[in-house]
Every structure is written in structure tokens, then in C-alpha cells.
Amino acid sequence: MKRRQLVLSGAAMSGAALFSGANLAQAQTAGFPKPGSTLKYIVPFPPGGLTDTMARTVAQKLTEAWKVSVVVENKAGGNAQIGAEQVAKSTPDGSSLLAITLTHAANVGLFPSAPYSFTKDLRPVALLAGSPMLVVVPAASPIKDLKDLLTVAKTRQLNAGSSGNGTPPHLTMALFNDLNKSQMTHIPYRGGAPSMTDLIGGQLDVIFSNFPESIAHVKGGKLRAVALCSRARHPMLPDVPTTLESGMPGLLVENWTGAMIQSKTPDEIVEQYSREMIKIMYTPEVEERAKQQGFSVTPKGAQDFGVFLKAEIDRWSRIIRTAKITVT
């Protein structure tokens, strides 16, 4: 409990540029949020995914804490750009919040001519949680570990599937190629489910998958987990080594979820959101629910999230340029 309190305190302090209690009080007395008002939490993905599930969990808790109605709206499309643009062009009064993932950090490099600026029209609120990418091969594959994968990748052309061009599985594969000077062939699919079906069937050699998309198949014996793209092992797969353990520390990739808001939103409102969302993530109920879904709960306040987000944008922009990744 002491550790959680210390982390919560530190994360909150680093929120939106270290605001004082007086500033927070000023925001509250200014009337945000007004009791009984409606706030929108825009999720730029279809309903039912993990980002949507996390947003709905947080929205429910915000509703309870602030005595307002926080409504989740799914605005899917355009590689998660449609919903992001809506919030970027919204009124900066705190009434619209945006759920984002690694996809949005990559979009900066993928869509240089987007009708809004991700870095100028939006500002970080809080990082909520993340799950490591999981390297998986068919159960019958001769590839047993990350060393085997690298050896085979250097001797023949491997087919690596993904849920589409520019998605986290594609980017992670491109990072693997960049680190190891390998040349896997990318096979994009329309979503994670069909790519998993072909991997299980042996039509693909490997997928650098989103953890939730492959974990059930690993548990069911249809796929073999080669490595977790993380520093620490995952409690759901305690016997699967990490890329750090396997001698590939550069292949640390987490598909995370967080929240942003219109860039001109007052600092005090951003801090209010940041404090409350970090508090929500550390409640035992939410923390346990997140872990059951494969998430690690590692919330960051606005300032720390901003540093993290910039590093992600820089990293994936470089990989997108190097691998010449484009989307249509």
C-alpha cells in the first residue's frame, strides 16, 4: 500500500507541469466539471477492444467520482484518425477526452499531411496501462526461442503477418528487422483475428502480436510464445522469456493506452483529469481487471506521459522512414 501511495503521489505531482493545490482548487471553484453535465470520452476504435474496455472502465469511475455523465463514443476509422481529429478540433473546455494508443504515436510518421496536428492540437493527460507485444509462431514450428527466430530469419525469407500496414505488429516486425538487419516479408491482414487464423494454420511463420490477440491461442497450445517484448516476464506466461533476457534489449515494445485532450484546455482541468485517472487506475478493482486482460498498470501524469509520448513518436517515425512503411 505504501508503494502505491508513493507512486500515486509522485505521478500526480508530475501531472500537468507540477501544479499547486491552489491551482487545482481554482479549477474546481471555476466549476469544472459542473454537476450533472455530460463529458465525452472519444474512442477512435470499434467497441469491444481493450482500449474501448479501458476507456469505459475509466469513464464509469469518473462518472461516480465527479457526479457527471461521462459518455464513451466510438469514432472508428481512418487508422484511428477520425476520432482524434474530432477531439483536436473540439472546444477546449474539458468536455471531450481522447483515448489513444501506440497507433497514434505511429500516425505522426504515417500521416504527415493529416488535417490536424497530433503534437500541436492535442496535449497529454495520462498514460493508463500497457501490454507487451508477444512474438508467436505455430505450435509445430521448429523455432523454439528468439535465437532460433533470428537464425532462421538470416537463412531464409520468413513471412510475418500483422493486423495491417502501420499497426503495432507491423511496426514491431520492422523494428526486429532494423535491429538485426533481417528481411522478413510483411503480410498485412484486415485485423488481428484473420492473421492469427493463418498463423495457426501454418500459412505464416511468425507474428509480433498484440498480447490479447494471441494469449488464448498460446494457452490453448495452438501457438508457441517465443518471447515477450518487455523487461519483465508476464504473470500470465511466467515461462516465456523476455527480449531483454534473450539478448535483444532493443526490442522492447508495449502497446499502451492513454488519454489526451484539446491542446488549449486550461492547465487546471488537465491536472484534474490526470489526478483522478491515476487514482482510478490504482484502485484494486480496476488494477485487477486490467491485469486479467493482460495489461500492466503503469499510469503516468501529464508531464511524464508527454516525455514518454515524444520518445514513442520519435522512435516509430524513424522506423517508418527506415522501413519505408506507408498506408493507403
Helices and strands as residue ranges (DSSP letters): H 2-13, H 21-29, E 38-43, H 50-66, E 69-74, H 81-88, E 96-101, H 102-110, H 118-121, E 122-138, H 146-155, E 159-162, H 168-180, E 185-188, H 192-200, E 206-210, H 211-219, E 223-228, E 254-262, H 267-281, H 284-292, E 296-300, H 302-323
